[in-house]
Amino acid sequence: MAWHADEESVRKVLLPRLLAWCSTHCESPNLAHKRFHKNFRKRFRMPYPSHLLLVEEVKSCTLFKRWKDGNTDALGNKAAPLELLVLTALRHLGRGWTFDDLAEQTAISEEVIRVHFHKFIEWGSTVLFSRHVTAPQDLVTTLAQEHEFRTAGLPGCVGSMDATHVALEKCSFRLRQAHLAQKLPHAARTYNIVVNHRRRILSTTHGHPARWNDKSLVKFDPFVMGLKKKQIHQDLAFELCDYDAEGLVIRVKHRGAWLLVDNGYHRWSVTVPPIKTTTIRAEIRFSQWLESMRKDVECTFGTLKGRWHVLKAGIRLFKLQDADHIWATCCALHNLLLEVDGLDNKWEDRIVSEWQGALGEHDNAEAMPQAIRRLLTPAQARNYDTSGMGNGTDRICVNHNQQDTNNQQDTETPPVVDLTGHIVVGSMSLQAFRDKLIRHFDIALQ
């Protein structure tokens, strides 16, 4: 509780509504000035209109009923403004301020700020998380996640996956040994996430000790295990170019979704990593392209820790459950801001079609901007004629006499083919499926 002296040197309680924080951001914001909106976004990580909507949702939740307008404490003091308390939670997440720093700026007691913050992350990790961090549930939403990967020459891929560490500043001694990793000098919690090409988080695990590797973490991700057990997204169909016995290009139907990963994960067909050591040009080219597309998840980690500094500086709460709540809340707010900024919209097909129509006006595809070229599949970007490719086993008129060196018979268990003639991706080995992807990519580049 803050105090101030009046003109007669009498000490009085300094109310939160009398300080600059409340008057500037809650009572009388300068909405007509652009600098106010710019500074508000920089200080609290979200636009002011989105903050107002967030406050309305918080007010309607029973977790925050003690701070509703008109409520008082045991001494008869009015409850702290809920609008101001939400700002303290955003400042703690965004800049990593301590509760004492926030109490000094807002004239709200440190204990009230601490109790509200725990309620806020509990609400953010349940209500807000379940609303904004959702994996694809049907074919329409799955196709929306696959759209950019199919355009980039990786049909069937719905996202990229990796794990990251979040430092724990107050890890208890009995848990410290498990939360120490070889690469880190401090205790940390590790999380595995799946993101699409627009850097929207589709799925994340709960926190686990930093000593766990990627192979252990992925088994606790329900989205990835659903793909592995062929329980979800089996209605996603796509085609891969391949060679037949005569060296002619055909299209082979496949069914099932898969993810881009690094080489730290299990060798599953639904988790495709790049090839680490190879001298084959087609494999090098495919691996470099895969690594380029897999940077989405790395950029998401950078955005998360840059926007929510508490994830980078370290979590100061004692309970591991609170650390997991902070992580889930930051993921939900990250997806919320993607929607607010319009960065979660699917890439428009009309942009690609307009430049495809303009290709005939140029001598080669190099004349178009690089940003537009990246939207096109490798075949389209190089004027490769795919008009002869149809459904089933329609062939291109060009005969490839020399087949790829990796086009060999698979000696492992043959994959499952359903009644419609689609090969089930989850029933294939990683080597067999990755070889098919490499041949498809190599054919498109010719």
N, C-alpha and C positions, 0 to 999 in steps of 0.2 A: 504494500500500500504506500503510495507517494503522498508527501505533505508539501504544503507551501505556506508562506506567511503573508497575511493581508497587510493593509496600510497601518494597522494598529499592532503589528508584530504578533498577531495571534495565529497560531498554527492551525491550519485547516486541511482536511483531506483533499487531495488533488484528484478530481474526477477524470476518468478517461476521456469523456466527451469534451474536455477543455483543452486537450493537447492537440498538437498539429496532426498527428496520425489520424485521429478520428475526424477532425474538421476537414482535412484535405482530401481524404479518401472515402469518407462515409457521409458526413453531414452536408458539406458544400463542395463537392468536386467541380472543378472547372472543365465541364464537358465540352465546351465550345473551343477549347484550346487543344491543338494537336500535340503539343509537348506533354500535356497531362496524360494522354493516352499512351504516348511513347514511354514516358517514365513509369507509368503504372505497369505496363507490360514488362519492362526491364526489372522492376523491383519485385513484382509478384508473379511473374511468369505467365500471365494470362491476360487477355483483353478485359477491360472494365465491364462490358455487357455480359461476358461469360462469368465474371466474378459475381455479378448480381444474380444470375440464374443459379449459380452454385450456392449462394447464400439462401435463396428461396428453397432449394432442395434440402439444405441443412436444417432450416427452420421447421420444415414439415416432418423431420425425422424425430422419433421419440428419444433417441440417444442424447439429444441436446435440449430436452425440455427444461432443464434447470436454468438455462440462459435465455428463455423466452422473455419477451417484453412484459414488464410488470412484476416479474419474480424478484424476490429479495432473499438475502441470506439470513442467518440467525440473528444478526445485529440490526436487521432492518435496512441494510444497504442494498441499493438496486443492483441487479445482476449486470455484469459487463456486457456491452453490446456484442451481439453475436456476429455482426458484420466485422467488427474489429478483431474478434477472436479467430475468424476464418483467415484474416490477413496475417495474423501471427503464425498460424499453421503453414500458410504458403511461404512465408518468409523463412521459417525454420527449414522447410523442405528445399526451397530454392537457393538460399544462401548459407544454410547451416548455422544460423544464429543460435546462441544458447537461450534458454528460457529466461535467464537473468538479463540478457541484452534486450529481449522483448519486453520484459517487465519495466525496464528503465525507460523505454520509448513510449509505452502505452499507458503507464500508471495502473496496470492490472497486475495483481500479485502473481509471483512466479508459480505458485501452487495452482492457481486457477488456470493459467496458461498450460501448465503441464497436464492437468486433468482433461482440459478440452482437447489438447493435441492427441491424447490417447483415444479419446472418443472419435476424433476426426479420422485417424488412420484406421480405426475399427470400422467406421462407416465407409471409408474409401476402399478398404480391402474386401468388402462384402458387397454393398449396394452398388457403388461406383464401378468396382472391378467386374462384377457380373454383367453390367450393362455395356461396358466399353471394350473389355478384353474377351472376345468370343471367337472361338474357332469356327470355321465354315461348317454349317449344319446340313446343307442341301447342295444339290448340283449347281444351282444358280450362284450361290455365294462361293462355291469352290471354283467355278469358272472365272469369277471375278478376281480371285487371287492368282489364278493361273495365267491370266490374260497377258501380262507383261513378259512372263517367262516363255510362253508359247511364241510371242512376237520375237523374242530374242533367240529362238531356235532351240528351246528346251521344253518341248511339250510334256505335259503331265506334272511338271514341277509346280508346287504351290507355295514354296517359301524356302528360306535358308535358316540354319540353326547353329547356335553356338552357346557357350557358357561364359559367365563373367563373375568376378568377385566383388563383394562389397565389404569394406573394412568395418570391424567391430571394435570400438574404442573401450568398451566396458564389458568384455567377455569374462565370465567367471573363470576361476582357475581350474575347476574340474572339467570345463569344456574347452579350455584353451588348446590343449594338445591336439584334439581332433580338428580344430579350426585353424591350425597352422599348416600352410602349404609350402612346398619347396621353393616356389617362386616368390613368396611373399614374406616380408619381415614382421608381419603383424597378423593377428587373428582376423578371419574373414568368413563371410557366408557366401556361398556360390549358388547361382541361379542359371537355369537353362531356359532359353526362350526360342520361339519360332516367329519369324517376321516375314511379311510379304515384300514385294519389290518396292512398295510405297512406304516401307519401314513402319508399318502398322504391326503391333504385337498381336499375334494370333493365339499364342499359348505360352505359359510359363510354369515352371515348377515352383514348389515351395522351396524355402532355403534349406541347404544341406551343408555339412562341414566342408571347409575349403580343401581338405585333404582328399575328398572324393574326386575322381576323374570324370571325364565326359561319358565314358561307358557306363558308369554307375548312375550318373544323373539321369541319363535318357530313359532309364527304366522306370523312372518316377514321373515321366511326362505322359499323361493319358492320351494326348493327341498323337504323339509319335508311336506309342505302343498300339494305338488303334490302327494306324497304318500298317505296322508290322504284323499284327494279327489278322489283317484283312477284314476289319470290322467297320471301317468308315471309308468313305470316298471311293468305294469300289465301282460306282457308276460313272466315274470320270473316264471317258474314252479318248484316245488320241492315236495318231499314226506315226510310225517311224519309217524313214526310207531305208532300204536295205537292198542287197544284191541277191538274185536267185542263182540257181546252179549254172545258168548260162551267162551270168555276168550282167543281166539286165536289171535295171532299177525297178523295184516294186515298193509298195506301201504295205506295211504289216500293222495290223490293229493291236493295240494294247489297252489295258484297263487297270486303273489304280493311280494314286497320287504318290509323289516322292519328294524328297527334300535335298537341298544342297548343304553339305557339311565339310568339315576338314577331316584330316586323317586320324583324329583322336577318337572317333566313334566306331561302333560295331560295323562290321562289313556286311551290311544288309542292303538289299536291293532298293529299299525305300529311303536309304540315306547314302547318297552318292558323293564321294569325295573326289578331288583331283588325283591324278597320278603323280607321285613324288619324283620318281626317277625313270626316265624313258628317253630313248633317242629317236622314236618314231614321230615324224612331223605331225601326223594327224592327232596323236595323243597329246603332244605338247600344245598344239593349237587349241584343242578342246579343253585341256586343263587350265590354260591361261584364261579362256573365256569363262569357264566355271568359277575360277577364283575372282574374276572381275564381278560377276553377278553375285557371288557370295559375300561381297563387301557390304551388302545391305545390312546384315546383322551387326557387323562391326560399326557401321555408321550409327546404327540405332543405339548401341552402347555409348558411343560418344555423345549423342544427343541427350540421352537419359542423364548421364553424369555431368554433362555441361549445363543442362537446364535445372536439374535437381542436385544441387551441390552436396547435399547430405550423403548421397550415394558415393561421391568421390572423396569427400573429406573424412567420412566415417560416421557411423551411427553411435550415438552416445547413450542409448537406452540399454538397460541391463538384460531384459528378457529377449530371448531369440525370437519369440512370437511377435514382439513389437518390431523387430527388424524385418520379419517377413511381411508384416502389415505395411511398413513404410515402403518396401519394394513394390508390393501389389498396388498401393495407392499411387505411387509414381508412374507405374505402367498404365494405370487407368487414366491419369491426368495426361500422360503422353498421347494416348489415343484420342482423348477428348480434344486436345489442342490440334491434332492432325485434322479432325473433323471441322473445327472452328476455322482453321486457316485454309481449308479447301485442299489440303495436300493428300487427302485420303480418296480422292475421286479417281476412278479408273481412267487410264490413259485413253484418249479419244481415238477411235478408229479412223475418223475423218482426217486427222492429221496425216496418217500414213497413206490413205487413199489419195489425198491431194498431191502428195509428192510422188506417188506411184504414177499418177497421170501426167506429171511433169517430167518424168524420166525420159520420155521420148523427145523432149526439147533439148536434151543435153547429149553430148557425145558419150559421156560415161557417168556413172553414179557418183563420182568424186565431186561433182559440181554442187551437190546438195550439202547443207550444213551438217557438221558432225553430229549435233544433237538430234537431228532428224534421222540421220543414217542409223543411229543406235536404236531407233524405234523399229527398224525393219529387220526382218529375218536375214540371215546371211545370204540366202538364195535371192531374195528380192533386192538386197543392196548391191548385188553384183549382176543384175539382169539375167539371172539363171532362169531358164524357161521351165516352169513347173506346170504348164498347161496340160501336159500329158499325164499327169498324176491324177488318178481317180481313186475311187474306193475299191477295196478288195485287192486284187492283184493286177490292176491296170499297169501297163509298162510304158516307160519312156522309149521313144524310138532310138535313142542313142544306145549303142552297145558298148559296155565297158569290158574290154578283153582282159585287162589286168585288174584283179580284185585286190582289195585291201589285205595286207599281211595278217591282220587280226581276224579275218573272216574265216574262222575255222570251226569245225564241229565241236559243240560243247560236250565234254565227256561227263558232266555232272547230271544230276537228276533232271529229266526234261521238265520244262515249265508246264503249268496247268493252262489248258485252253478251254474256255467256256463254250456253251452251246451256240453263241453268236459268232464264234471264231476269234474272240479277243484273247490275247495272252495276258494272264494275270501277273502284274509286276511283282506282287508280294511272293509269288511262287518261284521266282527266278533267283539265281545267285547274283551277287554284286558284279562279278566279272562278266557274266553273260549279259546282264542288262547294260552295264557301262560300255561294253563293246558295241552294243546296238546303238547307244547314244552317240558314240564316237563315229560310227559309220554314217549315221543319219546326219551328223554335223558336217562330216567330210563331204558327203554327197551334195549338201546344200551349198558348200563353199566352191564347188567346181564351176 
